[in-house]
């Protein structure tokens, strides 16, 4: 009998362990990222208050308060003040760049100084990680005393620190390993025994086909078959006078082995035809647009 190779199955305990490991890794990454994000955002708000504090000191105000920083959008914050003040644009630009350089997530941002009365923009500039893309103008013009608010909008960025990157990388590796080992393996069908007394021996017209020894026999003459020829003929022998689709032959003979072929199938069919010529009642015919058929005339 022609027996196809079966791949060993992974024991359930190993599969369960791998699933648990993946689950724990996901939880660790989630908590690690959440904790790190909360810390970084809290630190950012302190830096923003520091910007407001230094702007007031530069304007000569050391007593009035910087009001609580407001998060007015997902990536936008507002610094507001208790009292009116004046500011030097150059000092605002330098102070903002110096302090936000301590924020690992603040590589690109836009700063707008708004008038409290009508929310018009009194001054603004943009800082980019790529310095040539910075937009800074009118540095030397000191602004009049007024009520101002400072809005700082950060460019959305991936909030993955180096540590989280390593964790995610490890998770991807584990996911890949899980995919390799946990993907369903379609068992290859064992060819059934055509005869309980003569296991693996098929009668094809006046020929005998022994799948185990890979031989064709007729009138005392023995013809040797290759392993692939044996597998092809075994599929035909199990379904004589029935159309076998070309795609099925390719999949079961080669693609399941990890090799995709084109003309190889035609070549093996041609070789088989020649070896079956000793019996004129046996022939492999082409069914156009479908596949092949092993015709056995009575």
Buried (B, 14 or more C-beta within 10 A) or exposed (E): BBEEEEEEEEEEEEBEEBEEBBEEBBEBBEEBBEEBBEEBBEBBBEBBBBBBBBBBEBBEBEEEEBBEBBEEEEBBBBBBBEEBBBBBBBBBBBBBBEBBEEBBBBBBBBBBBBBEEEEEEBBBBBBBEEEEEBEBEEBEEEBEEBBBBBBBBBBEEEBBBEEBEEBBEEBEEBEEEBEEEBEEEEEEEEBEBBEEEEEBBBBBBBBBBBBEEBBBBBEEEEBEBEEBBBBBBBBBBBEBEEBBEBEEBBEBBBEEEEEEBEEBBEEBBEBBEEBBEBBEEBBBEEEEEEBBBBBBEE
